Every structure is written in structure tokens, then in C-alpha cells.
Amino acid sequence: MKKLLGIRIDVWILITVFLVVGVALKYRDYIHPLNTGTRTLDSIKRSGELVILTQNMPTTYFLDRDGNEAGPEYEIVKEFADHLGVTPRFIIKHSVEELLMAVEAGKGDLASGGLTVTEARKKRFLYGPRYQEVNQQVVCRRGGPTPKNIKDLYKVELDVSAGTSYAERLAELKTQHTELKWAELKGVDSEEILIDIWKGERQCTVMDSTIVAVNQRYLPELKVMFNLGEKEDLAWVLPKDAADLRKVALDWFSSFKKTERYAGIKERYFGHVEGFDYVDTAAFIRRIEERYTKYRPLFQTAAETYELSELLLASQSYQESHWNPKAKSQTGVRGMMMLTLPTAKAMEVTNRLNPEQSIMGGAKYLAKLKDGFRDTIEEPDLTWISLAAYNVGLGHVKDAQKLAVKQNKNPNKWHDLKEVLPLLSKKSYYKDLYYGYARGNEPVRYVTRIREYEQILSQQLEIE
């Protein structure tokens, strides 16, 4: 009986093992393999999840001030996941080398982390949508080495992150420039290197132009010396055997890049990154401590009263007056928010040179402009178009919106309107408009600078 019981127990153990293995085999595609092969498109859909490998950077993926996922590559990939009908799950890797190794190890369905298309990588991976062009740039610190060409780099201490396209480019150049040398840093991401250069702890590096442009707003002493070759594409990277996922991604992106949604993503993250003014940026950072601290309670109160962003309102004020309460212009506008006399009266401001009255009046006026557009325009376009109206006048913005419609552009999207506004200074256009001539380039630059200041101010306050 004991022997029989033992046999029965052994049988039940075997049955249990077979059942567990059977279930595991049946549902193996529903769980993303951490150390095995590539999932098929069907298995991704059945699992209900797209696993994306990325880097934590302002040009790719990050958590915003409210703790929400954000970033240009995050938003684009999320759109693709929505197209597939699955939920995106992002896994952070801390260097390009780590990111690419994770793709090969089957730890994600694709990688989207500022990855450049290179010949060496084509042998290891498939490339998905190419979504942005960049230049590799030699970056040093103001007051440090000043290389002007590749031969000048022979005498410079050059550091790049290991496994990056920058290291590949330098290796290609070394075949012709045998004296060229550099250090490849393992476990150190590109932005860490930029910070070290800004601190004076390293001399120079090579970096994509988008990463440099964004970081110069926070680290203004970074200086681009020259471009290291022609433009290159950034693209998604997929495992070699993910041809079905790649095809769907390419087909989807060819349509998506023509949409307003895509244009809006590019505008939101890169629309304010055009030119870099070192003197202005350095002065702004200095004045955050010298002036902003003093007036911050006024901006906080005004922003709360009129349901505005404190940082945006403060940035607008800096664009208007550099936070100088006694600022005046030859055209008669005055104060922290540079109010005209009619606007001041309409906003019940009796003394434009009083900082509290000026800030409250400017906030009230901006809120009023936003209310006028709110029925037809959504954020963030609502704020940007309202700022343009604050600068150039509501009538001229309305003219620009009508002109946008005539040109088959969307009058309620900033990325379209900022292309139309400059036409207000051309007679062939303004002669037929109700409000006539306007310096249409000014509101475009005005909005761009405010957005730049807001980004810098946000970063500086986080550092504090």
C-alpha cells in the first residue's frame, strides 16, 4: 500500500510538472522574455504590452514636474503602442552601450533612446523609423581648449561614452588621422560628460546637436567648436529577427509624421531650441538669484489668482523687462510686465512701475487673452498663441489666423501660426488684412524666448 501510495504521489508530481510546463509553453509569449529571443508582433499584441528600452534624457524620455512620463521619443513611441492597441512599458538604461546590449539580449521589443544609424550597428540590428536628423559636434568649455578642426583635436583630451556612435565616428576618422586619440568611458552617459565639461573637469567631447542645444540652456558655458561630419539619422533599433514589427512600425510612421500630432510633439520639445545666445542665457541664470528670488512671491500669487503657470509668468516678465520694475521703452510701455497705458487702465493698474500691480495686471491680461481663445484652442497652443497676442496685439493674431486658413494651415496650432505671423510684415499679405502691417517675426521670437526661459528657470529651481 505504501509502495502504491508512493507511485501515486510520483504520478501526481509528474502530472503537476506537465501541467505547469504546458501552461508555461502556452503562455510563454504573454510574458516578455528577459533573457531569451525576440517576440513576434502577434505575441506582443496578445501580451497587451510593448516593451521599450530607452535613456533618461530631456531629448528622449523623462518624468516631468508632476511625475508623469514625458519626452519626444516617449510620446512618439506611445502613439505607436496605441496604434498596436497595447500599453507601452519603458525600461531605462543608463548608456548607449547598455541599451544596445539589452536589445541583443531580448530585454525589450525595441529601443528608442537617441540612437544614431551607423554602418556597424546595421550588422547587429534592424532600424525602425528614422525620426530626426542630428549633427555630431565637438563640444568644449568656454575659456578652455578651442579646437577648430580635426587636427586640433590631436592635442585635446577627448572623452566620449563607450559604445556610442561618437566612438564609431572617431574610429573611422583615426584611419586618416592616426594621431587622433580619445577615451571611451564605460557606464558614463553623455549628459554626465557634458556636466563634467561645464564644471571644467573634462576638456572636450563629441555629442549630438540636439543634446547639446538643450543642455546649453542649463549649462551655458558649453561651446560648440565644429561639426564632426555630415548629418545623421536617429532611429528606433530592433533585434535582427523583428522584421514583422519593423514593417508595421515603418508603415505607421510614414503616415504619422504627416499628422498634426507629430508636428505638435516636435514643436513642444524642440520649437524653442533654435539659436543659442550665451550672453543672454548666462545673464538670465545670474538674475534668477539676483532678482527673481525677490519677486517670486508676487509671481506665485498672480499665477494662483489667474490660474497660470508661475514659471511661465515669471519667464514672460523676464522677456518683457528682465525683472526690472522701472523698465521703460520708447513706445511708452512700462514696468515688470511692460503694460501699455490702455491695457493698464483696462486691467485696473494705477501705477505701472509698482511691481505688484504690474505683475497682477499682466497676469490678468494674459488670462483674459487665454479665455478668449479657450473655446477653439487647446493647451499648450492656447498659452503660446495667447502670449503672441500679448506681444503683437489680439487683432494681428486674429489676422494671422485668417491668413492661416487661406493657406490651408491650422489657425489653432502654434506650429502653423508661427509660420504665418512673419507674413504680416509683407505688403502683399498685410494690405488685405483688417489690422494691416505688423512686425510678425517679433511675436514668434517672443514666444520662443519665453519658452526657453521657462525651461531654464525650471531646471535652475530644481538644482536649488
MARVEXFI-865004 format. One record per residue (C-alpha): residue in three letters; residue number from 1; x, y, z. Coordinates in steps of 0.25 Angstrom, whole numbers, padded with zeros to 4 digits. Each point is the difference from the previous one (the first is absolute). Example, Ala and Ser with C-alpha at 12.3 -4.5 7.8 and 13.67 -1.06 7.14 Angstrom:
<recs>
REC | Ala | 1 | 0049 | -0018 | 0031
REC | Ser | 2 | 0006 | 0014 | -0002
</recs>
This chain:
<recs>
REC | Met | 1 | 0000 | 0000 | 0000
REC | Lys | 2 | 0012 | 0009 | 0004
REC | Lys | 3 | 0006 | -0003 | -0014
REC | Leu | 4 | -0013 | 0002 | -0007
REC | Leu | 5 | -0002 | 0013 | 0007
REC | Gly | 6 | 0015 | 0004 | -0003
REC | Ile | 7 | -0003 | -0003 | -0015
REC | Arg | 8 | -0013 | 0008 | 0000
REC | Ile | 9 | 0008 | 0012 | 0006
REC | Asp | 10 | 0010 | -0001 | -0010
REC | Val | 11 | -0010 | 0000 | -0011
REC | Trp | 12 | -0007 | 0012 | 0006
REC | Ile | 13 | 0013 | 0007 | 0000
REC | Leu | 14 | 0003 | -0003 | -0015
REC | Ile | 15 | -0014 | 0004 | -0003
REC | Thr | 16 | 0002 | 0014 | 0007
REC | Val | 17 | 0013 | 0002 | -0007
REC | Phe | 18 | -0006 | -0003 | -0014
REC | Leu | 19 | -0012 | 0010 | 0003
REC | Val | 20 | 0010 | 0011 | 0005
REC | Val | 21 | 0009 | -0002 | -0012
REC | Gly | 22 | -0012 | -0001 | -0009
REC | Val | 23 | -0006 | 0013 | 0005
REC | Ala | 24 | 0014 | 0007 | -0001
REC | Leu | 25 | 0001 | -0004 | -0014
REC | Lys | 26 | -0014 | 0004 | -0004
REC | Tyr | 27 | 0002 | 0014 | 0007
REC | Arg | 28 | 0015 | 0002 | -0002
REC | Asp | 29 | -0002 | 0011 | -0011
REC | Tyr | 30 | -0009 | 0008 | 0010
REC | Ile | 31 | 0012 | 0003 | 0009
REC | His | 32 | 0011 | 0008 | -0006
REC | Pro | 33 | 0013 | -0009 | 0000
REC | Leu | 34 | 0010 | 0006 | 0008
REC | Asn | 35 | 0012 | -0008 | -0005
REC | Thr | 36 | -0006 | -0007 | -0012
REC | Gly | 37 | -0003 | 0002 | -0014
REC | Thr | 38 | -0009 | 0011 | -0008
REC | Arg | 39 | -0015 | 0000 | 0002
REC | Thr | 40 | -0008 | 0000 | -0013
REC | Leu | 41 | -0010 | 0011 | -0003
REC | Asp | 42 | -0012 | -0009 | 0003
REC | Ser | 43 | 0006 | -0004 | 0014
REC | Ile | 44 | 0002 | 0015 | 0003
REC | Lys | 45 | -0014 | 0002 | -0003
REC | Arg | 46 | -0005 | -0012 | 0008
REC | Ser | 47 | 0008 | 0005 | 0012
REC | Gly | 48 | -0006 | 0014 | -0001
REC | Glu | 49 | 0013 | 0006 | 0003
REC | Leu | 50 | 0011 | 0006 | -0009
REC | Val | 51 | 0014 | 0001 | 0008
REC | Ile | 52 | 0008 | 0012 | -0004
REC | Leu | 53 | 0015 | 0001 | 0004
REC | Thr | 54 | 0004 | 0015 | 0002
REC | Gln | 55 | 0009 | 0010 | 0006
REC | Asn | 56 | -0004 | 0010 | 0011
REC | Met | 57 | 0003 | 0014 | -0007
REC | Pro | 58 | -0008 | 0012 | -0004
REC | Thr | 59 | 0002 | -0003 | -0014
REC | Thr | 60 | -0006 | -0014 | 0001
REC | Tyr | 61 | -0008 | -0004 | 0013
REC | Phe | 62 | -0001 | 0006 | 0014
REC | Leu | 63 | -0010 | 0002 | 0011
REC | Asp | 64 | -0006 | 0014 | 0000
REC | Arg | 65 | -0002 | 0009 | 0012
REC | Asp | 66 | -0013 | -0007 | 0004
REC | Gly | 67 | 0007 | -0014 | -0001
REC | Asn | 68 | -0007 | -0003 | -0014
REC | Glu | 69 | 0008 | -0007 | -0011
REC | Ala | 70 | 0004 | 0010 | -0011
REC | Gly | 71 | 0010 | 0002 | -0011
REC | Pro | 72 | 0000 | 0001 | -0015
REC | Glu | 73 | 0004 | -0015 | -0002
REC | Tyr | 74 | -0010 | -0004 | 0011
REC | Glu | 75 | -0012 | 0007 | -0007
REC | Ile | 76 | 0004 | -0006 | -0014
REC | Val | 77 | 0001 | -0014 | 0005
REC | Lys | 78 | -0012 | 0001 | 0009
REC | Glu | 79 | -0008 | 0004 | -0013
REC | Phe | 80 | 0005 | -0013 | -0007
REC | Ala | 81 | -0004 | -0008 | 0012
REC | Asp | 82 | -0014 | 0006 | -0001
REC | His | 83 | 0000 | -0004 | -0014
REC | Leu | 84 | 0003 | -0014 | 0003
REC | Gly | 85 | -0010 | 0000 | 0011
REC | Val | 86 | 0010 | -0003 | 0011
REC | Thr | 87 | 0005 | 0007 | 0012
REC | Pro | 88 | 0014 | 0005 | 0000
REC | Arg | 89 | 0010 | -0003 | 0011
REC | Phe | 90 | 0013 | 0007 | 0000
REC | Ile | 91 | 0013 | -0006 | 0006
REC | Ile | 92 | 0011 | 0010 | 0003
REC | Lys | 93 | 0015 | -0003 | -0004
REC | His | 94 | 0011 | 0009 | 0004
REC | Ser | 95 | 0009 | 0000 | -0012
REC | Val | 96 | -0001 | -0003 | -0015
REC | Glu | 97 | 0009 | -0012 | 0002
REC | Glu | 98 | -0010 | -0005 | 0011
REC | Leu | 99 | -0011 | 0003 | -0009
REC | Leu | 100 | 0005 | -0008 | -0012
REC | Met | 101 | 0004 | -0012 | 0008
REC | Ala | 102 | -0014 | 0000 | 0006
REC | Val | 103 | -0006 | -0001 | -0014
REC | Glu | 104 | 0009 | -0011 | -0004
REC | Ala | 105 | -0003 | -0008 | 0013
REC | Gly | 106 | -0015 | 0001 | -0003
REC | Lys | 107 | -0004 | 0009 | 0011
REC | Gly | 108 | -0009 | 0009 | -0008
REC | Asp | 109 | -0008 | 0000 | -0013
REC | Leu | 110 | 0007 | 0013 | -0005
REC | Ala | 111 | 0010 | 0011 | 0005
REC | Ser | 112 | -0003 | 0015 | -0002
REC | Gly | 113 | 0011 | 0008 | 0007
REC | Gly | 114 | 0006 | 0009 | -0009
REC | Leu | 115 | 0007 | -0011 | -0008
REC | Thr | 116 | 0008 | 0004 | -0013
REC | Val | 117 | -0001 | -0008 | -0013
REC | Thr | 118 | 0015 | -0006 | -0002
REC | Glu | 119 | 0005 | -0010 | -0009
REC | Ala | 120 | 0006 | -0008 | 0011
REC | Arg | 121 | -0014 | -0001 | 0007
REC | Lys | 122 | -0007 | -0004 | -0013
REC | Lys | 123 | 0008 | -0013 | 0001
REC | Arg | 124 | -0006 | -0003 | 0014
REC | Phe | 125 | -0014 | 0006 | 0000
REC | Leu | 126 | -0012 | 0004 | -0009
REC | Tyr | 127 | -0003 | 0015 | 0000
REC | Gly | 128 | -0015 | 0005 | 0001
REC | Pro | 129 | -0005 | 0014 | -0003
REC | Arg | 130 | 0010 | 0011 | -0002
REC | Tyr | 131 | -0006 | 0011 | 0007
REC | Gln | 132 | 0011 | 0011 | 0002
REC | Glu | 133 | 0013 | 0006 | -0007
REC | Val | 134 | 0012 | 0004 | 0009
REC | Asn | 135 | 0014 | 0004 | -0001
REC | Gln | 136 | 0011 | -0005 | 0008
REC | Gln | 137 | 0007 | 0012 | 0006
REC | Val | 138 | 0013 | 0002 | 0008
REC | Val | 139 | -0003 | 0007 | 0013
REC | Cys | 140 | 0009 | 0007 | 0009
REC | Arg | 141 | -0001 | 0010 | 0011
REC | Arg | 142 | 0001 | 0015 | -0001
REC | Gly | 143 | 0014 | 0004 | 0005
REC | Gly | 144 | 0006 | -0014 | -0003
REC | Pro | 145 | 0006 | -0006 | -0013
REC | Thr | 146 | -0005 | 0005 | -0013
REC | Pro | 147 | 0002 | -0010 | -0011
REC | Lys | 148 | -0005 | 0005 | -0013
REC | Asn | 149 | 0002 | -0013 | -0009
REC | Ile | 150 | 0004 | -0015 | 0002
REC | Lys | 151 | 0015 | 0002 | 0000
REC | Asp | 152 | -0002 | 0010 | 0012
REC | Leu | 153 | -0007 | -0012 | 0008
REC | Tyr | 154 | 0014 | -0007 | 0000
REC | Lys | 155 | 0004 | 0009 | 0012
REC | Val | 156 | -0014 | -0001 | 0007
REC | Glu | 157 | -0004 | -0009 | 0011
REC | Leu | 158 | -0013 | -0006 | -0007
REC | Asp | 159 | -0009 | -0009 | 0008
REC | Val | 160 | -0013 | -0007 | -0006
REC | Ser | 161 | -0009 | -0010 | 0006
REC | Ala | 162 | 0003 | -0014 | -0004
REC | Gly | 163 | -0008 | -0007 | -0010
REC | Thr | 164 | -0005 | 0012 | -0007
REC | Ser | 165 | 0000 | 0005 | -0014
REC | Tyr | 166 | 0010 | 0011 | 0004
REC | Ala | 167 | 0010 | -0011 | 0003
REC | Glu | 168 | -0003 | -0007 | -0013
REC | Arg | 169 | 0002 | 0014 | -0007
REC | Leu | 170 | 0013 | 0002 | 0007
REC | Ala | 171 | 0005 | -0014 | -0004
REC | Glu | 172 | -0004 | 0003 | -0015
REC | Leu | 173 | 0008 | 0013 | 0001
REC | Lys | 174 | 0012 | -0006 | 0006
REC | Thr | 175 | 0003 | -0008 | -0013
REC | Gln | 176 | 0004 | 0013 | -0006
REC | His | 177 | 0004 | 0008 | 0012
REC | Thr | 178 | 0009 | -0010 | 0007
REC | Glu | 179 | 0004 | 0009 | 0011
REC | Leu | 180 | -0015 | 0002 | 0005
REC | Lys | 181 | -0003 | -0006 | 0014
REC | Trp | 182 | -0011 | 0000 | 0009
REC | Ala | 183 | -0005 | -0007 | 0013
REC | Glu | 184 | -0013 | -0009 | 0000
REC | Leu | 185 | -0007 | 0001 | 0013
REC | Lys | 186 | -0008 | -0013 | 0004
REC | Gly | 187 | -0012 | 0003 | 0009
REC | Val | 188 | 0000 | 0015 | -0002
REC | Asp | 189 | -0011 | 0006 | -0009
REC | Ser | 190 | 0002 | 0011 | -0009
REC | Glu | 191 | -0007 | 0011 | 0009
REC | Glu | 192 | 0009 | -0004 | 0011
REC | Ile | 193 | 0012 | 0003 | -0009
REC | Leu | 194 | -0006 | 0014 | -0003
REC | Ile | 195 | -0002 | 0003 | 0014
REC | Asp | 196 | 0014 | -0003 | 0003
REC | Ile | 197 | 0005 | 0009 | -0012
REC | Trp | 198 | -0009 | 0011 | 0006
REC | Lys | 199 | 0007 | -0002 | 0013
REC | Gly | 200 | 0014 | 0001 | -0006
REC | Glu | 201 | 0003 | -0015 | 0004
REC | Arg | 202 | 0001 | -0004 | -0014
REC | Gln | 203 | 0004 | 0007 | -0013
REC | Cys | 204 | -0008 | -0004 | -0012
REC | Thr | 205 | -0010 | -0011 | -0005
REC | Val | 206 | -0008 | -0003 | -0013
REC | Met | 207 | -0015 | 0001 | 0002
REC | Asp | 208 | -0013 | 0000 | -0009
REC | Ser | 209 | -0004 | 0014 | -0003
REC | Thr | 210 | -0014 | -0001 | 0006
REC | Ile | 211 | 0006 | -0005 | 0014
REC | Val | 212 | 0010 | 0012 | -0001
REC | Ala | 213 | -0011 | 0010 | -0003
REC | Val | 214 | -0009 | -0004 | 0011
REC | Asn | 215 | 0011 | -0001 | 0010
REC | Gln | 216 | 0006 | 0014 | -0003
REC | Arg | 217 | -0012 | 0006 | 0006
REC | Tyr | 218 | 0004 | -0005 | 0013
REC | Leu | 219 | 0015 | -0001 | -0002
REC | Pro | 220 | 0003 | 0013 | -0008
REC | Glu | 221 | 0015 | -0001 | 0001
REC | Leu | 222 | -0001 | -0012 | -0010
REC | Lys | 223 | 0005 | 0004 | -0013
REC | Val | 224 | -0001 | -0007 | -0014
REC | Met | 225 | 0013 | 0000 | -0007
REC | Phe | 226 | -0003 | -0006 | -0013
REC | Asn | 227 | -0009 | -0011 | -0007
REC | Leu | 228 | 0007 | -0014 | -0001
REC | Gly | 229 | -0005 | -0004 | -0013
REC | Glu | 230 | -0014 | 0000 | -0008
REC | Lys | 231 | -0014 | -0001 | 0006
REC | Glu | 232 | -0004 | -0014 | 0005
REC | Asp | 233 | -0014 | -0006 | 0004
REC | Leu | 234 | -0005 | -0004 | 0013
REC | Ala | 235 | -0009 | -0013 | -0001
REC | Trp | 236 | -0006 | -0011 | 0008
REC | Val | 237 | 0009 | -0012 | 0002
REC | Leu | 238 | -0007 | -0014 | -0001
REC | Pro | 239 | 0006 | -0014 | 0001
REC | Lys | 240 | 0005 | -0007 | -0013
REC | Asp | 241 | -0012 | -0009 | 0000
REC | Ala | 242 | -0011 | 0010 | 0003
REC | Ala | 243 | -0003 | 0002 | -0015
REC | Asp | 244 | -0016 | 0000 | 0002
REC | Leu | 245 | 0001 | 0010 | 0011
REC | Arg | 246 | 0009 | 0009 | -0008
REC | Lys | 247 | -0009 | 0000 | -0013
REC | Val | 248 | -0012 | 0004 | 0008
REC | Ala | 249 | 0008 | 0011 | 0007
REC | Leu | 250 | 0005 | 0005 | -0013
REC | Asp | 251 | -0014 | 0000 | -0006
REC | Trp | 252 | -0006 | 0007 | 0012
REC | Phe | 253 | 0011 | 0011 | 0001
REC | Ser | 254 | -0001 | 0004 | -0015
REC | Ser | 255 | -0015 | 0004 | 0003
REC | Phe | 256 | 0002 | 0005 | 0014
REC | Lys | 257 | 0012 | 0010 | -0004
REC | Lys | 258 | -0010 | 0008 | -0009
REC | Thr | 259 | -0010 | 0002 | 0012
REC | Glu | 260 | -0002 | 0012 | 0008
REC | Arg | 261 | 0002 | -0009 | 0012
REC | Tyr | 262 | 0014 | -0002 | -0004
REC | Ala | 263 | 0003 | 0014 | -0003
REC | Gly | 264 | -0005 | 0004 | 0013
REC | Ile | 265 | 0009 | -0009 | 0007
REC | Lys | 266 | 0012 | 0006 | -0007
REC | Glu | 267 | -0005 | 0014 | 0003
REC | Arg | 268 | -0002 | -0003 | 0015
REC | Tyr | 269 | 0014 | -0006 | 0002
REC | Phe | 270 | 0009 | 0007 | -0010
REC | Gly | 271 | -0008 | 0012 | -0005
REC | His | 272 | 0007 | 0009 | 0009
REC | Val | 273 | 0014 | -0005 | -0002
REC | Glu | 274 | 0004 | 0008 | -0012
REC | Gly | 275 | 0012 | 0009 | 0002
REC | Phe | 276 | 0009 | 0001 | 0013
REC | Asp | 277 | 0004 | 0013 | 0006
REC | Tyr | 278 | 0011 | -0002 | 0010
REC | Val | 279 | 0000 | 0014 | 0006
REC | Asp | 280 | -0015 | 0000 | 0002
REC | Thr | 281 | -0001 | -0014 | 0006
REC | Ala | 282 | 0011 | 0003 | 0009
REC | Ala | 283 | -0006 | 0013 | 0005
REC | Phe | 284 | -0014 | -0007 | 0002
REC | Ile | 285 | 0006 | -0010 | 0009
REC | Arg | 286 | 0007 | 0010 | 0008
REC | Arg | 287 | -0012 | 0009 | 0001
REC | Ile | 288 | -0008 | -0012 | 0005
REC | Glu | 289 | 0007 | 0001 | 0013
REC | Glu | 290 | 0002 | 0015 | 0000
REC | Arg | 291 | -0014 | 0005 | -0004
REC | Tyr | 292 | -0010 | -0012 | -0001
REC | Thr | 293 | 0001 | -0004 | 0015
REC | Lys | 294 | -0005 | 0014 | 0004
REC | Tyr | 295 | -0012 | 0000 | -0009
REC | Arg | 296 | -0004 | -0015 | 0000
REC | Pro | 297 | -0011 | 0001 | 0011
REC | Leu | 298 | -0007 | 0011 | -0010
REC | Phe | 299 | 0001 | -0010 | -0011
REC | Gln | 300 | -0005 | -0011 | 0008
REC | Thr | 301 | -0012 | 0008 | 0005
REC | Ala | 302 | -0003 | 0005 | -0014
REC | Ala | 303 | 0001 | -0014 | -0006
REC | Glu | 304 | -0009 | -0006 | 0010
REC | Thr | 305 | -0010 | 0011 | -0001
REC | Tyr | 306 | -0002 | -0001 | -0015
REC | Glu | 307 | 0003 | -0015 | -0002
REC | Leu | 308 | 0013 | 0002 | -0007
REC | Ser | 309 | 0014 | -0007 | 0001
REC | Glu | 310 | 0009 | 0008 | 0009
REC | Leu | 311 | 0012 | -0004 | -0008
REC | Leu | 312 | -0006 | 0004 | -0013
REC | Leu | 313 | -0005 | 0014 | 0006
REC | Ala | 314 | 0014 | 0002 | 0006
REC | Ser | 315 | 0007 | -0003 | -0013
REC | Gln | 316 | -0010 | 0009 | -0008
REC | Ser | 317 | 0004 | 0011 | 0010
REC | Tyr | 318 | 0014 | -0002 | -0002
REC | Gln | 319 | -0002 | 0001 | -0015
REC | Glu | 320 | -0007 | 0013 | 0002
REC | Ser | 321 | 0009 | 0007 | 0010
REC | His | 322 | 0011 | -0009 | 0005
REC | Trp | 323 | -0008 | 0001 | 0013
REC | Asn | 324 | 0003 | 0015 | 0001
REC | Pro | 325 | -0012 | 0006 | 0006
REC | Lys | 326 | 0004 | 0014 | -0005
REC | Ala | 327 | 0002 | -0004 | -0014
REC | Lys | 328 | -0005 | 0009 | -0011
REC | Ser | 329 | 0000 | 0000 | -0015
REC | Gln | 330 | 0000 | 0011 | -0011
REC | Thr | 331 | -0014 | -0005 | -0004
REC | Gly | 332 | -0006 | 0003 | 0014
REC | Val | 333 | -0001 | -0014 | 0006
REC | Arg | 334 | 0005 | -0001 | 0014
REC | Gly | 335 | 0002 | -0009 | 0012
REC | Met | 336 | 0003 | -0014 | 0003
REC | Met | 337 | -0011 | -0005 | -0010
REC | Met | 338 | 0002 | 0012 | -0009
REC | Leu | 339 | -0014 | 0004 | -0001
REC | Thr | 340 | -0005 | 0010 | -0010
REC | Leu | 341 | -0008 | 0012 | 0007
REC | Pro | 342 | -0014 | -0005 | -0006
REC | Thr | 343 | 0003 | -0014 | 0004
REC | Ala | 344 | 0004 | 0004 | 0014
REC | Lys | 345 | -0013 | 0008 | 0002
REC | Ala | 346 | -0008 | -0011 | -0005
REC | Met | 347 | 0006 | -0010 | 0010
REC | Glu | 348 | -0002 | 0011 | 0011
REC | Val | 349 | 0015 | 0003 | 0002
REC | Thr | 350 | 0002 | 0014 | 0005
REC | Asn | 351 | 0016 | -0001 | 0001
REC | Arg | 352 | 0007 | -0008 | -0011
REC | Leu | 353 | 0013 | 0002 | 0008
REC | Asn | 354 | -0005 | -0007 | 0012
REC | Pro | 355 | 0005 | -0015 | -0001
REC | Glu | 356 | -0012 | -0006 | 0007
REC | Gln | 357 | -0011 | 0008 | -0009
REC | Ser | 358 | 0008 | -0003 | -0013
REC | Ile | 359 | 0001 | -0015 | 0003
REC | Met | 360 | -0014 | -0001 | 0004
REC | Gly | 361 | -0005 | 0008 | -0012
REC | Gly | 362 | 0009 | -0008 | -0010
REC | Ala | 363 | -0005 | -0013 | 0006
REC | Lys | 364 | -0015 | 0005 | -0001
REC | Tyr | 365 | 0002 | 0005 | -0015
REC | Leu | 366 | 0007 | -0014 | -0004
REC | Ala | 367 | -0012 | -0007 | 0007
REC | Lys | 368 | -0010 | 0008 | -0008
REC | Leu | 369 | 0007 | -0003 | -0013
REC | Lys | 370 | 0000 | -0015 | 0003
REC | Asp | 371 | -0015 | 0001 | 0004
REC | Gly | 372 | -0002 | 0006 | -0014
REC | Phe | 373 | 0006 | -0012 | -0007
REC | Arg | 374 | -0004 | -0011 | 0009
REC | Asp | 375 | -0012 | -0005 | -0008
REC | Thr | 376 | 0008 | -0003 | -0012
REC | Ile | 377 | 0015 | -0002 | 0004
REC | Glu | 378 | 0005 | -0011 | 0010
REC | Glu | 379 | 0013 | 0001 | 0008
REC | Pro | 380 | 0011 | 0001 | -0002
REC | Asp | 381 | -0003 | 0008 | -0013
REC | Leu | 382 | -0010 | 0008 | 0009
REC | Thr | 383 | 0011 | 0006 | 0008
REC | Trp | 384 | 0010 | 0003 | -0011
REC | Ile | 385 | -0011 | 0007 | -0009
REC | Ser | 386 | -0004 | 0008 | 0011
REC | Leu | 387 | 0014 | 0004 | 0003
REC | Ala | 388 | 0001 | 0004 | -0015
REC | Ala | 389 | -0013 | 0009 | 0002
REC | Tyr | 390 | 0006 | 0006 | 0012
REC | Asn | 391 | 0012 | 0004 | -0008
REC | Val | 392 | -0005 | 0004 | -0013
REC | Gly | 393 | -0015 | 0003 | 0003
REC | Leu | 394 | -0012 | -0008 | -0001
REC | Gly | 395 | -0004 | 0006 | -0013
REC | His | 396 | 0012 | -0004 | -0007
REC | Val | 397 | -0001 | -0014 | 0005
REC | Lys | 398 | -0014 | -0001 | -0005
REC | Asp | 399 | 0005 | 0005 | -0014
REC | Ala | 400 | 0011 | -0011 | 0001
REC | Gln | 401 | -0011 | -0011 | 0003
REC | Lys | 402 | -0008 | 0005 | -0012
REC | Leu | 403 | 0012 | -0001 | -0009
REC | Ala | 404 | 0004 | -0013 | 0005
REC | Val | 405 | -0014 | -0006 | -0004
REC | Lys | 406 | 0003 | 0006 | -0014
REC | Gln | 407 | 0013 | -0007 | -0001
REC | Asn | 408 | -0007 | -0013 | 0005
REC | Lys | 409 | 0007 | 0000 | 0013
REC | Asn | 410 | -0006 | -0002 | 0014
REC | Pro | 411 | -0003 | 0013 | 0006
REC | Asn | 412 | 0000 | -0006 | 0014
REC | Lys | 413 | 0013 | -0007 | 0000
REC | Trp | 414 | 0013 | 0008 | 0003
REC | His | 415 | 0009 | -0008 | -0009
REC | Asp | 416 | -0009 | 0005 | -0012
REC | Leu | 417 | -0003 | 0014 | 0006
REC | Lys | 418 | 0015 | 0004 | 0002
REC | Glu | 419 | 0003 | -0003 | -0015
REC | Val | 420 | -0011 | 0010 | -0004
REC | Leu | 421 | 0002 | 0011 | 0010
REC | Pro | 422 | 0013 | 0005 | -0007
REC | Leu | 423 | -0008 | 0003 | -0012
REC | Leu | 424 | -0007 | 0011 | 0007
REC | Ser | 425 | 0012 | 0009 | -0004
REC | Lys | 426 | -0001 | -0003 | -0015
REC | Lys | 427 | -0009 | 0010 | -0007
REC | Ser | 428 | -0005 | -0011 | -0010
REC | Tyr | 429 | -0007 | -0006 | 0012
REC | Tyr | 430 | -0003 | 0011 | 0010
REC | Lys | 431 | -0006 | 0009 | -0010
REC | Asp | 432 | -0013 | -0009 | 0000
REC | Leu | 433 | 0000 | -0002 | 0015
REC | Tyr | 434 | -0009 | 0008 | 0010
REC | Tyr | 435 | 0011 | 0004 | 0009
REC | Gly | 436 | 0011 | 0002 | -0010
REC | Tyr | 437 | 0014 | 0000 | 0002
REC | Ala | 438 | 0007 | -0006 | 0012
REC | Arg | 439 | 0014 | -0005 | 0003
REC | Gly | 440 | -0004 | -0014 | 0000
REC | Asn | 441 | 0014 | -0006 | 0003
REC | Glu | 442 | -0001 | 0006 | 0014
REC | Pro | 443 | -0011 | -0008 | 0006
REC | Val | 444 | 0007 | -0013 | -0005
REC | Arg | 445 | 0013 | 0004 | 0006
REC | Tyr | 446 | -0007 | 0005 | 0013
REC | Val | 447 | -0007 | -0014 | 0002
REC | Thr | 448 | 0012 | -0007 | -0003
REC | Arg | 449 | 0009 | 0007 | 0010
REC | Ile | 450 | -0011 | -0001 | 0011
REC | Arg | 451 | 0000 | -0015 | -0002
REC | Glu | 452 | 0015 | 0000 | 0001
REC | Tyr | 453 | 0000 | 0008 | 0013
REC | Glu | 454 | -0011 | -0009 | 0006
REC | Gln | 455 | 0008 | -0013 | -0003
REC | Ile | 456 | 0013 | 0007 | 0006
REC | Leu | 457 | -0008 | 0005 | 0012
REC | Ser | 458 | -0006 | -0013 | 0003
REC | Gln | 459 | 0014 | -0007 | -0001
REC | Gln | 460 | 0007 | 0010 | 0009
REC | Leu | 461 | -0011 | -0001 | 0011
REC | Glu | 462 | 0001 | -0015 | 0000
REC | Ile | 463 | 0015 | 0002 | 0002
REC | Glu | 464 | -0002 | 0009 | 0011
</recs>
